[in-house]
Amino acid sequence: MTAKPLIALAMGDPAGISPELTAKLVAMDEIRSRCRLVVIGDRRIFDEGARVAGVTPELTRAEQGADFRGAMGDALFIDLGHLDPSDVQPKTATLAGGTFALTSYRRALELARDGRVDAVCFTPFNKQAMRYARADYDDEIAFSAEVAGLKTPASEFNVLGELWNARVTSHIPLKDVASKLSGERIQRALKLTDACMRDAGFARPRIAVAGLNPHAGDGGNFGREEIDVIAPVVEAGQRDGIAVEGPFPADTVFLRAKAGAFDAVLTMYHDQGQIAMKLMGFDRGVTLLGGFPFPICTPAHGTAYDIAGQGIASTGASRAAVLLAAEMAVRRSA
């Protein structure tokens, strides 16, 4: 790795705020001081984003096969030339937009997989547009694992400052959650959470495990998953040296975590943690794909079609995503 980590930054959905966010990130002195960006997209789309954002970032054009580590410049641009701006339908999920984002992201993953960059970031995608481009598109985890050739478990984490949220199940219908929970699956999520947080600099992360049912089952009155499935995993984790406690009622555990009692909360399903995290910091939250041989980070918010083209999109979450990826890349190198 160079003195500053190389981060591939894939441009997301062109119909939303992704182009202006990408341009703002490239223009930020703080970002340039912490890492070197390899932006991947269409230069025409990027330039329009810069115009909307009111910035004029410096970029050095790079060929796809270039030696990025030896190249001059704090920010490089790989111009795929794959979307004419006239084909962008603002504030609308389209096949063209999904294809643009998917192609850019695939190229970023390939660079990281091949060791040519140290981490991957991307500005927001629109999942409907991604499915127009690829009918079987499930989520970023499955797609990233396919491109990276990952055979081991991976998961999505939400990060808000020093507070993390992990989950056992993710993008599945709520009606299927209980049947998908098993001791093995919860244990796998717990171990991955502990490992990823250590990778991010936590010496011994304190992890709280949420129950599935109201009031964590209320001693079996509202379900026995806490007693029969979750609690045994917590006890096993403690024996393995993980600083884990629970299961706790999901409606109060985040209050304790926010107050500093825990570094992370492991929830049983998607919205159980997402709602709490986004209420606490929607414009600052980062989504981390953990379990990969390189960090993958993105802002936790979406494409914000409602404010696209106005130049008012906050860079808080995107900035935090790039800085987290840079920090994790440096730690992995060390």
C-alpha positions as CSV (number, residue, x, y, z in Angstrom):
1,M,0.0,0.0,0.0
2,T,1.1,3.6,-0.6
3,A,1.4,6.1,2.2
4,K,-2.3,6.8,1.6
5,P,-4.7,4.0,0.8
6,L,-6.2,3.8,-2.7
7,I,-10.0,3.7,-2.7
8,A,-12.1,2.9,-5.8
9,L,-15.1,5.2,-5.7
10,A,-17.9,4.0,-8.0
11,M,-20.5,6.5,-9.1
12,G,-24.0,5.4,-8.1
13,D,-27.4,6.1,-9.6
14,P,-27.1,9.0,-12.0
15,A,-30.7,10.1,-11.6
16,G,-30.3,10.9,-7.9
17,I,-27.7,12.7,-5.8
18,S,-24.8,10.3,-6.5
19,P,-23.1,12.5,-9.2
20,E,-23.0,15.6,-7.0
21,L,-21.9,13.6,-4.0
22,T,-19.1,12.1,-5.9
23,A,-17.9,15.5,-7.1
24,K,-18.1,16.9,-3.6
25,L,-16.1,14.1,-2.2
26,V,-13.3,14.5,-4.7
27,A,-13.2,18.2,-3.9
28,M,-12.8,17.7,-0.2
29,D,-9.3,18.5,1.2
30,E,-10.0,16.2,4.2
31,I,-10.6,13.2,1.8
32,R,-7.5,14.0,-0.3
33,S,-5.4,14.2,2.9
34,R,-6.5,10.7,4.1
35,C,-6.6,8.7,0.8
36,R,-6.3,8.7,-2.9
37,L,-9.4,8.2,-4.9
38,V,-9.9,6.2,-8.1
39,V,-13.3,7.4,-9.3
40,I,-15.1,5.1,-11.8
41,G,-17.9,6.3,-14.0
42,D,-18.6,8.5,-17.0
43,R,-16.8,11.8,-17.0
44,R,-19.7,13.6,-18.6
45,I,-22.0,12.5,-15.7
46,F,-19.4,13.5,-13.2
47,D,-18.9,16.9,-14.7
48,E,-22.7,17.5,-14.5
49,G,-22.6,16.5,-10.9
50,A,-19.8,18.9,-10.2
51,R,-21.8,21.7,-11.9
52,V,-24.8,21.0,-9.7
53,A,-22.6,20.8,-6.6
54,G,-20.7,24.0,-7.5
55,V,-17.3,22.5,-7.2
56,T,-14.3,22.2,-9.6
57,P,-12.3,19.2,-8.4
58,E,-9.0,18.3,-9.9
59,L,-8.9,14.9,-11.5
60,T,-6.2,13.0,-13.5
61,R,-7.5,10.7,-16.2
62,A,-6.3,7.1,-15.8
63,E,-6.6,4.1,-18.1
64,Q,-8.2,1.0,-16.8
65,G,-4.9,-1.0,-16.9
66,A,-2.8,1.8,-15.4
67,D,-0.6,1.4,-12.3
68,F,-2.7,3.5,-10.0
69,R,-0.1,3.3,-7.1
70,G,2.5,4.9,-9.3
71,A,0.3,7.4,-11.0
72,M,0.5,11.1,-10.1
73,G,-2.4,13.0,-8.5
74,D,-4.6,12.6,-5.4
75,A,-7.7,11.7,-7.4
76,L,-7.8,9.6,-10.6
77,F,-10.7,9.0,-12.9
78,I,-11.5,6.0,-15.0
79,D,-13.9,7.1,-17.7
80,L,-16.0,4.1,-18.8
81,G,-17.9,6.4,-21.2
82,H,-21.0,4.2,-20.6
83,L,-23.8,6.7,-20.2
84,D,-24.8,9.7,-22.4
85,P,-26.2,12.5,-20.1
86,S,-29.1,12.9,-22.5
87,D,-30.2,9.4,-21.6
88,V,-30.5,10.2,-17.9
89,Q,-34.1,10.6,-16.7
90,P,-33.7,12.8,-13.5
91,K,-35.3,11.5,-10.3
92,T,-36.4,8.2,-12.0
93,A,-35.3,4.6,-11.6
94,T,-34.3,3.4,-15.1
95,L,-32.5,0.5,-16.9
96,A,-29.9,3.0,-18.1
97,G,-29.3,4.2,-14.5
98,G,-29.1,0.8,-13.1
99,T,-26.7,-0.4,-15.8
100,F,-24.5,2.6,-15.2
101,A,-24.2,2.0,-11.5
102,L,-23.8,-1.8,-11.7
103,T,-21.1,-1.5,-14.3
104,S,-19.2,1.1,-12.3
105,Y,-19.5,-0.9,-9.1
106,R,-18.4,-4.1,-10.8
107,R,-15.2,-2.5,-12.1
108,A,-14.4,-1.1,-8.6
109,L,-14.8,-4.6,-7.0
110,E,-12.6,-6.1,-9.7
111,L,-9.9,-3.6,-8.9
112,A,-10.0,-4.4,-5.2
113,R,-10.3,-8.2,-5.9
114,D,-7.1,-8.0,-8.0
115,G,-5.2,-6.0,-5.4
116,R,-5.0,-2.8,-7.5
117,V,-6.8,-0.7,-4.9
118,D,-7.2,-1.1,-1.1
119,A,-10.9,-0.5,-0.6
120,V,-14.2,0.2,-2.4
121,C,-16.8,2.9,-1.8
122,F,-19.8,3.8,-3.8
123,T,-22.4,6.6,-3.8
124,P,-26.0,5.6,-3.5
125,F,-27.7,3.0,-5.7
126,N,-31.4,2.6,-6.4
127,K,-32.3,-1.0,-6.0
128,Q,-35.2,-0.8,-8.4
129,A,-32.9,0.5,-11.1
130,M,-30.4,-2.2,-10.3
131,R,-33.0,-4.8,-10.8
132,Y,-33.9,-3.3,-14.2
133,A,-30.3,-3.9,-15.1
134,R,-30.1,-7.4,-13.5
135,A,-33.3,-9.2,-12.8
136,D,-31.8,-11.4,-10.1
137,Y,-30.1,-8.5,-8.3
138,D,-30.7,-9.2,-4.6
139,D,-28.5,-6.7,-2.7
140,E,-24.9,-5.4,-2.7
141,I,-23.7,-8.3,-0.5
142,A,-24.6,-11.1,-2.9
143,F,-23.4,-9.1,-6.0
144,S,-20.1,-8.2,-4.3
145,A,-19.5,-11.8,-3.2
146,E,-20.1,-13.0,-6.7
147,V,-17.6,-10.5,-8.3
148,A,-15.0,-10.9,-5.5
149,G,-15.3,-14.7,-5.5
150,L,-16.0,-14.7,-1.8
151,K,-17.0,-18.1,-0.4
152,T,-17.2,-17.2,3.3
153,P,-20.0,-15.4,5.1
154,A,-20.5,-11.7,4.6
155,S,-22.9,-9.2,6.2
156,E,-24.0,-5.6,6.2
157,F,-23.2,-3.3,9.1
158,N,-24.5,0.1,9.9
159,V,-22.0,2.5,11.5
160,L,-22.8,5.7,13.2
161,G,-19.6,7.2,14.7
162,E,-18.5,4.7,17.3
163,L,-21.8,2.8,17.4
164,W,-22.3,-0.2,15.1
165,N,-25.4,-2.2,14.2
166,A,-25.1,-5.8,12.9
167,R,-27.9,-8.1,11.9
168,V,-28.5,-11.8,11.6
169,T,-31.0,-11.7,8.7
170,S,-31.1,-8.9,6.2
171,H,-33.1,-8.4,3.0
172,I,-35.8,-11.0,3.4
173,P,-39.6,-10.7,4.1
174,L,-40.4,-10.2,7.8
175,K,-42.6,-13.3,7.8
176,D,-39.5,-15.4,7.1
177,V,-37.3,-14.1,9.9
178,A,-38.2,-16.5,12.7
179,S,-37.8,-19.6,10.4
180,K,-34.4,-18.3,9.3
181,L,-33.0,-17.9,12.8
182,S,-30.7,-20.7,14.1
183,G,-28.0,-20.9,16.6
184,E,-25.4,-21.4,13.9
185,R,-26.6,-18.4,11.9
186,I,-26.6,-16.1,15.0
187,Q,-23.2,-17.4,16.1
188,R,-21.8,-16.7,12.6
189,A,-23.1,-13.1,12.7
190,L,-21.7,-12.6,16.2
191,K,-18.2,-13.8,15.3
192,L,-18.2,-11.7,12.1
193,T,-19.3,-8.6,14.1
194,D,-16.5,-9.1,16.6
195,A,-13.9,-9.7,13.8
196,C,-15.0,-6.7,11.7
197,M,-15.0,-4.3,14.6
198,R,-11.5,-5.4,15.7
199,D,-10.5,-4.8,12.1
200,A,-11.8,-1.3,12.5
201,G,-9.8,-0.6,15.6
202,F,-11.9,-1.9,18.5
203,A,-9.6,-3.8,20.9
204,R,-12.5,-5.8,22.4
205,P,-15.9,-4.6,21.1
206,R,-18.8,-4.8,23.5
207,I,-21.7,-6.3,21.7
208,A,-25.3,-6.4,22.8
209,V,-27.7,-9.0,21.3
210,A,-31.3,-8.0,20.7
211,G,-34.1,-10.5,21.2
212,L,-36.6,-11.3,18.4
213,N,-39.9,-10.9,20.3
214,P,-41.4,-8.0,22.2
215,H,-39.7,-7.6,25.6
216,A,-37.2,-10.3,24.5
217,G,-39.9,-12.9,24.8
218,D,-41.0,-11.9,28.4
219,G,-39.6,-15.1,29.8
220,G,-41.3,-17.2,27.2
221,N,-44.7,-15.6,27.2
222,F,-44.2,-14.0,23.8
223,G,-42.1,-16.7,22.2
224,R,-39.2,-18.9,23.1
225,E,-36.5,-17.9,20.5
226,E,-34.7,-15.9,23.2
227,I,-34.5,-18.9,25.5
228,D,-34.0,-21.7,23.1
229,V,-31.9,-20.1,20.3
230,I,-30.4,-16.7,21.1
231,A,-29.3,-17.1,24.8
232,P,-27.2,-20.2,24.2
233,V,-25.3,-18.4,21.4
234,V,-24.6,-15.5,23.8
235,E,-23.3,-17.9,26.4
236,A,-21.1,-19.7,23.9
237,G,-19.7,-16.3,22.7
238,Q,-18.8,-15.4,26.2
239,R,-16.9,-18.7,26.6
240,D,-15.0,-17.9,23.4
241,G,-13.9,-14.5,24.8
242,I,-16.3,-12.2,23.0
243,A,-17.6,-9.3,25.1
244,V,-21.3,-10.1,24.4
245,E,-24.4,-9.8,26.5
246,G,-28.1,-10.4,25.9
247,P,-30.6,-11.0,24.6
248,F,-32.1,-7.7,25.4
249,P,-35.5,-6.1,24.4
250,A,-35.0,-4.4,21.1
251,D,-37.0,-1.3,22.0
252,T,-34.5,-0.3,24.8
253,V,-31.2,-1.8,23.9
254,F,-30.3,1.1,21.6
255,L,-30.9,3.5,24.4
256,R,-28.2,1.8,26.4
257,A,-25.9,1.5,23.4
258,K,-26.3,5.2,22.6
259,A,-25.5,6.0,26.3
260,G,-22.2,4.2,25.9
261,A,-22.9,0.8,27.5
262,F,-22.2,-1.1,24.2
263,D,-20.2,-0.6,21.0
264,A,-22.6,-2.6,18.8
265,V,-26.0,-4.1,18.8
266,L,-26.6,-7.4,16.9
267,T,-30.3,-7.4,15.8
268,M,-32.3,-10.3,14.4
269,Y,-33.7,-8.6,11.3
270,H,-33.2,-5.5,9.0
271,D,-35.6,-2.9,10.4
272,Q,-35.0,-3.8,14.0
273,G,-31.7,-1.9,13.9
274,Q,-32.1,0.3,10.8
275,I,-34.9,2.3,12.3
276,A,-33.0,3.1,15.4
277,M,-29.7,3.9,13.6
278,K,-31.4,6.2,11.0
279,L,-33.3,8.0,13.7
280,M,-30.1,8.7,15.5
281,G,-28.1,9.9,12.4
282,F,-29.6,9.5,9.0
283,D,-27.3,12.0,7.4
284,R,-24.1,10.5,9.0
285,G,-24.7,6.7,8.9
286,V,-22.4,4.4,6.9
287,T,-23.1,1.0,5.5
288,L,-20.2,-1.4,5.7
289,L,-20.1,-4.7,3.9
290,G,-18.1,-6.9,6.3
291,G,-16.4,-10.3,5.7
292,F,-14.6,-9.3,2.5
293,P,-10.8,-9.2,2.1
294,F,-11.1,-5.4,1.5
295,P,-13.4,-2.8,3.0
296,I,-16.6,-1.8,1.2
297,C,-18.4,1.3,2.4
298,T,-21.3,3.5,1.3
299,P,-23.6,6.1,2.8
300,A,-26.5,4.5,4.6
301,H,-29.1,6.7,2.9
302,G,-30.5,6.4,-0.6
303,T,-30.5,8.3,-3.9
304,A,-32.8,11.1,-2.6
305,Y,-34.6,11.7,-5.9
306,D,-36.6,14.4,-4.2
307,I,-33.6,16.8,-3.9
308,A,-31.5,15.6,-6.9
309,G,-30.1,18.4,-9.0
310,Q,-30.5,21.0,-6.4
311,G,-26.9,20.9,-5.0
312,I,-28.1,20.6,-1.4
313,A,-27.3,17.0,-0.7
314,S,-25.3,16.5,2.5
315,T,-21.9,14.9,2.3
316,G,-22.0,13.8,5.9
317,A,-22.6,10.1,5.4
318,S,-20.5,9.8,2.2
319,R,-17.6,11.5,3.8
320,A,-17.8,9.2,6.8
321,A,-18.0,6.2,4.5
322,V,-14.8,7.1,2.6
323,L,-12.9,7.9,5.9
324,L,-14.0,4.6,7.4
325,A,-12.8,2.7,4.4
326,A,-9.5,4.5,4.5
327,E,-9.0,3.8,8.2
328,M,-9.8,0.1,7.8
329,A,-7.5,-0.2,4.8
330,V,-4.6,1.3,6.7
331,R,-5.2,-1.0,9.7
332,R,-5.4,-4.0,7.4
333,S,-2.1,-3.0,5.9
334,A,-0.5,-2.6,9.3
